[in-house]
Amino acid sequence: MNTFCFQLEARLTFKHNPDGSITLSPHIKKVEPQLDKTYNGYSFTEEDKAELLKDGAISHTVELVNPKTGEKEPSIVHLDKLTNEILSIPSLRH
């Protein structure tokens, strides 16, 4: 039996599964955010990219496709400072 051991930086979150169980979900640190890729149906403008890199968030809401429902919803987009992962939350303002 082969065993591998390595170290990496990551943030761990708990994920609630449909069957009621809970699993750990790792969010591995990226060297830099992947701003050239589409995020939930949205392509970042050059201004968006500059704001995310400078301030850690976009100052306006953007229309993102909810991966669970497929519906578009206004959302606030920001970067996780530890992992460089792009994150979003639905906006309360429509």
Residue, then its C-alpha position, 0 to 999 in steps of 0.5 A: m500500500n502506497t501512502f502519500c503525504f503533502q502540505l497545502e493551504a486551504r480553507l475547510t467548510f462543512k457541507h450539508n448533504p441531502d441525506g443529512s450527513i456532513t462532509l468537509s469541503p476543501h477550498i485550496k489556495k490558488v496562486e491568483p484568482q481566475l478572473d479570465k474565466t466565466y463565473n456562474g454565467y458572468s464574464f468580468t470586465e476589466e473594471d471588475k477585475a481591477e476592483l476585485l484585485k484592489d478592493g476584494a469586491i465588485s462595487h455593484t451587483v452582477e447577474l449570476v446564474n444560480p447553479k442550483t436553480g438555473e435562474k439569474e439573480p443579482s449578486i455581490v461578488h468578492l474574493d476570499k483573501l486566503t484562497n483567492e477563490i471567487l465567491s458570491i452572495p445573492s443581493l437583497r436589493h433588486 
